[in-house]
């Protein structure tokens, strides 16, 4: 299991990683062919994929941080119901 992404994002993250890798390879090929405009397009696309990966990774970090706080509060005797009620106030 990938610990860097939420379970629901693992498939999408794998697709984005593969896409980024492929775009990087095409970018290198475009540079070798001296087609710098095409290289720029592929690089921009790769950066969009990397940004999406970063967004999914941040979502996982925030989820883990919140889950840690909930666990800590549960250890102190604060129930999930109380936490939900406080969150909705």
Buried (B, 14 or more C-beta within 10 A) or exposed (E): EEEEBBEEBBEBBEEBBEBBEBBBEBBEEBBEEEEEEBBEBBBEBBEBBBEBBEEBBEBBEEEEEEEEEBEEBEEEEEEEEEBEEEEEE
